[in-house]
């Protein structure tokens, strides 16, 4: 029995001793990713397994992979409408409707994984996130902490930002806006179209995720250069979203168990990918891909471009400014230690 499982079992036992038995609740959860995908997808399967094991029978959780009930990008709508109990997804997928929430999902030139999680749990980030979603009838719980993404796959070398000009790059969100400012032509492609896009020259480069996930798409077969680490997402957090009426129907003990199980997911997510990423990089190199790093001459102009994006976003969106100010205050408060680790 793992340490996280022991903790969840102890919580469940304490709950059963302190309170009368609660009614059994069925909870259907769909992941935005295949359950076999490292971290992102596997997290959903892990959550379902732990909730069923630790709830003492009060929760009957069924977890579905990507697309089994609704298309991945429609999970938020389905949960909001109540046609789906819950989903494990990314706040980046609804950034077009709620720009502020993409800061919870991942921040270019942002904090590392520990500081990002600290801001959410101890710095007030999760409370703001919950308030934004509650207005939409959705409960959100941080559930799926992700370590740094890779810098991406490219079929050209990047020695200065001039090399981005005119190139078709698959990027999204705030990082995509920064890339556009330095001259890249941003292309939005779903994950399934990345491989043929690179292979056929429809795109010249792409970001996706961490090496352990990237390699599952076979991108080492069509990408010439792989840049590490990524500047656009040093850390990220996925989310468990639950229909608010469904959430409010749960007993307090069930709510606590779900929230604590998601904390276990966060630890599992980060720890399970450390060796997997190292193994993946070795395989990528063995496939003939050249591993490179972005030089300072590239990162400095990208940071300037990103700063411009933040100024624009905070000026036009009050929620975005509120989230950004919260993050910056936490980073300043913890900098004396966090930036010297």
DOLUM-410913 format. One record per residue (C-alpha): residue number from 1; residue in three letters; x, y negated, z. Coordinates in nm, 3 decimals, padded with zeros to 5 digits. Each point is the difference from the previous one (the first is absolute). Layout:
BEGIN
NUM, ALA, X, Y, Z
...
This chain:
BEGIN
1, UNK, 00.000, 00.000, 00.000
2, UNK, 00.147, -00.334, -00.102
3, UNK, 00.031, -00.289, 00.246
4, UNK, -00.269, -00.202, -00.183
5, UNK, -00.237, 00.299, 00.010
6, UNK, 00.062, 00.041, 00.374
7, UNK, -00.084, -00.366, 00.059
8, UNK, -00.324, 00.026, -00.200
9, UNK, -00.095, 00.322, 00.178
10, UNK, 00.059, -00.165, 00.337
11, UNK, -00.219, -00.294, -00.101
12, UNK, -00.276, 00.235, -00.106
13, UNK, 00.026, 00.200, 00.324
14, UNK, -00.008, -00.315, 00.214
15, UNK, -00.303, -00.119, -00.192
16, UNK, -00.186, 00.327, 00.053
17, UNK, 00.071, -00.002, 00.373
18, UNK, -00.094, -00.366, 00.052
19, UNK, -00.321, -00.006, -00.200
20, UNK, -00.287, 00.227, -00.100
21, UNK, 00.013, 00.182, -00.333
22, UNK, -00.068, -00.221, -00.300
23, UNK, -00.205, 00.076, -00.307
24, UNK, 00.185, 00.149, -00.294
25, UNK, 00.059, -00.251, -00.280
26, UNK, 00.081, 00.090, -00.359
27, UNK, 00.254, -00.226, -00.169
28, UNK, 00.082, 00.024, -00.370
29, UNK, 00.327, -00.173, -00.095
30, UNK, 00.133, -00.043, -00.352
31, UNK, 00.361, -00.083, -00.070
32, UNK, 00.100, -00.235, -00.280
33, UNK, 00.282, 00.243, -00.080
34, UNK, 00.040, 00.375, -00.060
35, UNK, 00.034, 00.175, 00.335
36, UNK, 00.323, 00.161, -00.124
37, UNK, 00.170, -00.338, -00.051
38, UNK, 00.267, -00.064, 00.266
39, UNK, -00.098, -00.254, 00.265
40, UNK, -00.295, -00.180, -00.165
41, UNK, -00.198, 00.313, -00.084
42, UNK, 00.135, 00.233, 00.266
43, UNK, -00.095, -00.253, 00.268
44, UNK, -00.370, 00.053, -00.068
45, UNK, 00.031, 00.377, 00.032
46, UNK, 00.201, -00.043, 00.321
47, UNK, -00.263, -00.234, 00.147
48, UNK, -00.284, 00.241, -00.071
49, UNK, 00.190, 00.293, 00.146
50, UNK, 00.085, -00.183, 00.322
51, UNK, -00.349, -00.144, 00.052
52, UNK, -00.162, 00.340, -00.042
53, UNK, 00.253, 00.163, 00.234
54, UNK, -00.006, -00.267, 00.272
55, UNK, -00.366, -00.103, 00.007
56, UNK, -00.120, 00.308, 00.184
57, UNK, -00.260, 00.051, -00.270
58, UNK, -00.155, -00.346, 00.030
59, UNK, 00.129, -00.096, -00.346
60, UNK, -00.048, 00.204, -00.315
61, UNK, 00.238, -00.162, -00.247
62, UNK, 00.026, 00.092, -00.367
63, UNK, 00.275, -00.162, -00.205
64, UNK, -00.022, -00.029, -00.378
65, UNK, 00.277, -00.079, -00.246
66, UNK, 00.006, -00.281, -00.254
67, UNK, -00.308, -00.021, -00.221
68, UNK, -00.189, 00.289, 00.161
69, UNK, -00.296, -00.217, 00.105
70, UNK, 00.065, -00.345, -00.147
71, UNK, 00.279, -00.153, -00.213
72, UNK, 00.295, -00.108, 00.218
73, UNK, -00.048, -00.371, -00.069
74, UNK, -00.367, 00.023, 00.099
75, UNK, 00.059, 00.138, 00.350
76, UNK, -00.047, -00.338, 00.169
77, UNK, -00.333, -00.060, -00.177
78, UNK, -00.126, 00.351, 00.081
79, UNK, 00.091, -00.039, 00.368
80, UNK, -00.151, -00.347, 00.014
81, UNK, -00.326, 00.128, -00.151
82, UNK, -00.008, 00.308, 00.223
83, UNK, 00.010, 00.255, -00.283
84, UNK, 00.336, 00.112, 00.142
85, UNK, 00.071, 00.020, 00.374
86, UNK, 00.365, -00.090, -00.019
87, UNK, 00.307, -00.026, -00.218
88, UNK, 00.376, -00.011, 00.028
89, UNK, 00.122, -00.259, -00.244
90, UNK, 00.214, -00.312, -00.036
91, UNK, -00.109, -00.359, 00.070
92, UNK, 00.188, -00.090, -00.319
93, UNK, -00.286, 00.158, -00.195
94, UNK, -00.243, -00.273, 00.108
95, UNK, 00.247, -00.290, -00.012
96, UNK, -00.186, -00.149, -00.295
97, UNK, -00.305, -00.052, 00.222
98, UNK, 00.176, -00.069, 00.329
99, UNK, 00.348, -00.138, -00.080
100, UNK, 00.103, -00.022, 00.365
101, UNK, -00.014, 00.374, 00.060
102, UNK, 00.286, 00.077, -00.236
103, UNK, 00.232, -00.138, 00.270
104, UNK, -00.100, 00.295, 00.218
105, UNK, 00.076, 00.242, -00.282
106, UNK, 00.351, -00.123, -00.077
107, UNK, 00.192, -00.326, -00.018
108, UNK, 00.277, -00.092, -00.245
109, UNK, 00.315, -00.088, 00.197
110, UNK, -00.204, 00.089, 00.307
111, UNK, 00.089, 00.169, 00.328
112, UNK, 00.130, 00.352, 00.034
113, UNK, -00.228, 00.289, 00.091
114, UNK, 00.035, -00.043, 00.379
115, UNK, -00.063, -00.375, -00.003
116, UNK, -00.292, 00.038, -00.240
117, UNK, -00.167, 00.252, 00.231
118, UNK, 00.082, -00.214, 00.304
119, UNK, -00.172, -00.300, -00.155
120, UNK, -00.314, 00.202, -00.068
121, UNK, -00.023, 00.162, 00.343
122, UNK, 00.158, -00.259, 00.228
123, UNK, -00.001, -00.324, -00.196
124, UNK, -00.369, -00.032, -00.083
125, UNK, 00.017, 00.113, -00.361
126, UNK, -00.240, 00.292, 00.037
127, UNK, -00.259, -00.220, 00.172
128, UNK, -00.009, -00.244, -00.292
129, UNK, -00.015, 00.291, -00.243
130, UNK, -00.298, 00.144, 00.189
131, UNK, -00.181, -00.334, 00.001
132, UNK, 00.036, -00.044, -00.377
133, UNK, -00.140, 00.348, -00.065
134, UNK, -00.270, -00.016, 00.268
135, UNK, -00.160, -00.286, -00.193
136, UNK, -00.039, 00.251, -00.285
137, UNK, -00.154, 00.272, 00.216
138, UNK, 00.318, 00.208, 00.010
139, UNK, 00.219, 00.113, 00.291
140, UNK, 00.372, 00.020, -00.078
141, UNK, 00.271, 00.179, 00.197
142, UNK, 00.373, -00.009, -00.089
143, UNK, 00.064, 00.355, -00.115
144, UNK, 00.303, 00.088, -00.208
145, UNK, 00.318, -00.194, 00.072
146, UNK, 00.233, 00.009, -00.299
147, UNK, 00.372, -00.066, -00.011
148, UNK, 00.166, -00.208, -00.272
149, UNK, -00.093, 00.058, -00.360
150, UNK, 00.260, 00.037, -00.272
151, UNK, 00.074, -00.300, -00.218
152, UNK, -00.136, 00.174, -00.306
153, UNK, 00.086, 00.170, -00.328
154, UNK, 00.139, -00.195, -00.291
155, UNK, 00.129, 00.075, -00.346
156, UNK, 00.225, -00.306, 00.006
157, UNK, 00.264, -00.128, 00.242
158, UNK, -00.084, -00.288, 00.231
159, UNK, 00.293, -00.232, 00.063
160, UNK, -00.194, -00.328, 00.019
161, UNK, -00.364, -00.107, -00.008
162, UNK, 00.055, -00.093, -00.364
163, UNK, -00.009, 00.373, -00.070
164, UNK, -00.368, 00.008, 00.102
165, UNK, -00.109, -00.256, -00.258
166, UNK, -00.234, 00.147, -00.256
167, UNK, 00.019, 00.347, 00.152
168, UNK, -00.324, 00.187, 00.063
169, UNK, 00.003, 00.108, 00.365
170, UNK, -00.263, 00.188, 00.196
171, UNK, -00.029, -00.193, 00.325
172, UNK, -00.291, -00.125, 00.207
173, UNK, -00.099, -00.229, 00.282
174, UNK, 00.218, -00.273, 00.146
175, UNK, 00.316, 00.160, -00.137
176, UNK, -00.152, 00.007, -00.347
177, UNK, -00.076, -00.371, 00.027
178, UNK, 00.363, -00.068, 00.098
179, UNK, 00.125, 00.212, -00.290
180, UNK, -00.221, -00.194, -00.240
181, UNK, 00.154, -00.325, 00.123
182, UNK, 00.346, 00.118, -00.108
183, UNK, -00.123, 00.093, -00.346
184, UNK, -00.115, 00.363, 00.015
185, UNK, -00.316, 00.101, -00.184
186, UNK, -00.205, 00.181, 00.265
187, UNK, -00.193, 00.307, -00.113
188, UNK, -00.256, 00.179, 00.218
189, UNK, -00.003, 00.376, -00.055
190, UNK, -00.153, 00.277, 00.214
191, UNK, 00.241, 00.256, 00.137
192, UNK, -00.087, 00.262, -00.259
193, UNK, 00.106, -00.227, -00.285
194, UNK, 00.343, -00.095, 00.135
195, UNK, 00.190, 00.299, -00.140
196, UNK, -00.130, -00.031, -00.358
197, UNK, 00.029, -00.377, 00.026
198, UNK, 00.374, 00.020, 00.071
199, UNK, 00.051, 00.287, -00.242
200, UNK, -00.164, -00.184, -00.292
201, UNK, 00.138, -00.344, 00.081
202, UNK, -00.339, -00.146, 00.086
203, UNK, 00.173, -00.127, 00.314
204, UNK, 00.369, -00.069, 00.058
205, UNK, -00.010, 00.057, 00.373
206, UNK, -00.221, 00.081, 00.295
207, UNK, -00.018, 00.013, 00.375
208, UNK, -00.190, 00.283, 00.161
209, UNK, 00.093, 00.113, 00.350
210, UNK, 00.274, 00.175, 00.196
211, UNK, 00.227, 00.260, -00.165
212, UNK, -00.187, 00.300, 00.147
213, UNK, -00.319, -00.121, -00.171
214, UNK, 00.160, -00.134, -00.319
215, UNK, 00.160, 00.334, -00.079
216, UNK, -00.337, 00.177, 00.005
217, UNK, -00.093, -00.194, -00.314
218, UNK, 00.317, 00.113, -00.180
219, UNK, 00.117, -00.355, -00.059
220, UNK, 00.362, 00.118, 00.012
221, UNK, -00.067, 00.145, -00.345
222, UNK, -00.088, -00.335, -00.160
223, UNK, 00.173, -00.266, 00.212
224, UNK, 00.365, -00.095, -00.065
225, UNK, 00.069, -00.210, 00.312
226, UNK, -00.141, 00.036, 00.352
227, UNK, 00.044, -00.298, 00.230
228, UNK, 00.028, 00.041, 00.378
229, UNK, -00.119, -00.139, 00.233
230, UNK, -00.314, -00.189, -00.092
231, UNK, -00.036, -00.368, 00.083
232, UNK, -00.374, -00.004, -00.060
233, UNK, -00.110, 00.233, 00.281
234, UNK, 00.246, 00.068, 00.284
235, UNK, -00.289, 00.151, 00.195
236, UNK, -00.368, 00.067, -00.054
237, UNK, -00.308, 00.117, 00.185
238, UNK, -00.289, 00.193, -00.148
239, UNK, -00.338, 00.003, 00.168
240, UNK, -00.283, 00.218, 00.117
241, UNK, -00.323, -00.182, -00.081
242, UNK, -00.332, 00.111, 00.146
243, UNK, -00.351, -00.119, -00.072
244, UNK, -00.083, -00.235, 00.288
245, UNK, -00.338, 00.159, 00.076
246, UNK, 00.169, 00.340, 00.009
247, UNK, 00.276, -00.135, 00.227
248, UNK, -00.249, -00.153, 00.241
249, UNK, -00.191, 00.329, 00.019
250, UNK, 00.306, 00.176, 00.144
251, UNK, 00.059, 00.047, 00.370
252, UNK, 00.279, -00.206, 00.157
253, UNK, 00.208, 00.314, 00.055
254, UNK, -00.025, 00.084, -00.370
255, UNK, 00.105, -00.352, -00.098
256, UNK, 00.302, 00.012, 00.229
257, UNK, 00.098, 00.340, -00.137
258, UNK, -00.015, -00.126, -00.360
259, UNK, 00.207, -00.307, 00.080
260, UNK, 00.263, 00.201, 00.187
261, UNK, 00.007, 00.265, -00.274
262, UNK, 00.082, -00.273, -00.251
263, UNK, 00.296, -00.101, 00.216
264, UNK, 00.117, 00.361, -00.022
265, UNK, -00.045, -00.020, -00.377
266, UNK, 00.225, -00.306, -00.009
267, UNK, 00.284, 00.185, 00.174
268, UNK, -00.046, 00.311, -00.212
269, UNK, -00.008, -00.207, -00.319
270, UNK, 00.333, -00.171, 00.066
271, UNK, 00.184, 00.300, 00.142
272, UNK, -00.117, 00.245, -00.267
273, UNK, 00.149, -00.206, -00.281
274, UNK, 00.352, -00.068, 00.132
275, UNK, 00.157, 00.322, -00.123
276, UNK, -00.244, 00.026, -00.291
277, UNK, 00.118, -00.335, -00.137
278, UNK, 00.364, 00.101, 00.033
279, UNK, -00.065, 00.328, -00.179
280, UNK, -00.194, -00.181, -00.273
281, UNK, 00.282, -00.249, -00.067
282, UNK, 00.245, 00.289, -00.042
283, UNK, -00.230, 00.164, -00.254
284, UNK, -00.051, -00.330, -00.184
285, UNK, 00.377, -00.047, -00.031
286, UNK, 00.041, 00.361, -00.114
287, UNK, -00.248, -00.070, -00.279
288, UNK, 00.239, -00.261, -00.140
289, UNK, -00.170, -00.314, 00.132
290, UNK, 00.238, -00.279, 00.106
291, UNK, -00.066, -00.128, 00.352
292, UNK, 00.055, -00.374, 00.032
293, UNK, -00.070, -00.286, 00.241
294, UNK, -00.132, -00.348, -00.074
295, UNK, 00.286, -00.253, 00.018
296, UNK, -00.035, -00.323, 00.204
297, UNK, -00.029, -00.189, -00.330
298, UNK, -00.333, 00.178, -00.054
299, UNK, -00.136, 00.006, 00.354
300, UNK, 00.050, -00.372, 00.074
301, UNK, -00.216, -00.128, -00.291
302, UNK, -00.263, 00.266, 00.074
303, UNK, -00.016, -00.118, 00.362
304, UNK, -00.041, -00.360, -00.121
305, UNK, -00.279, 00.109, -00.232
306, UNK, -00.170, 00.193, 00.280
307, UNK, 00.018, -00.302, 00.229
308, UNK, -00.182, -00.200, -00.268
309, UNK, -00.270, 00.268, -00.015
310, UNK, -00.049, -00.021, 00.377
311, UNK, -00.035, -00.379, -00.012
312, UNK, -00.267, 00.035, -00.269
313, UNK, -00.191, 00.275, 00.180
314, UNK, -00.001, -00.164, 00.343
315, UNK, -00.124, -00.326, -00.155
316, UNK, -00.306, 00.157, -00.159
317, UNK, -00.102, 00.280, 00.241
318, UNK, -00.061, -00.061, 00.372
319, UNK, 00.014, 00.371, 00.089
320, UNK, 00.327, 00.039, -00.188
321, UNK, 00.148, -00.292, 00.194
322, UNK, -00.124, 00.144, 00.328
323, UNK, 00.161, 00.337, -00.070
324, UNK, 00.324, -00.152, -00.127
325, UNK, 00.029, -00.231, 00.301
326, UNK, -00.058, 00.297, 00.232
327, UNK, 00.274, 00.200, -00.169
328, UNK, 00.248, -00.287, 00.000
329, UNK, -00.066, -00.072, 00.369
330, UNK, 00.064, 00.363, 00.090
331, UNK, 00.318, 00.016, -00.206
332, UNK, 00.128, -00.317, 00.165
333, UNK, -00.084, 00.134, 00.347
334, UNK, 00.183, 00.329, -00.058
335, UNK, 00.287, -00.125, -00.219
336, UNK, 00.254, -00.018, 00.283
337, UNK, -00.012, 00.380, 00.008
338, UNK, -00.164, 00.127, -00.317
339, UNK, 00.235, -00.181, -00.238
340, UNK, 00.308, 00.124, 00.185
341, UNK, -00.082, 00.369, 00.006
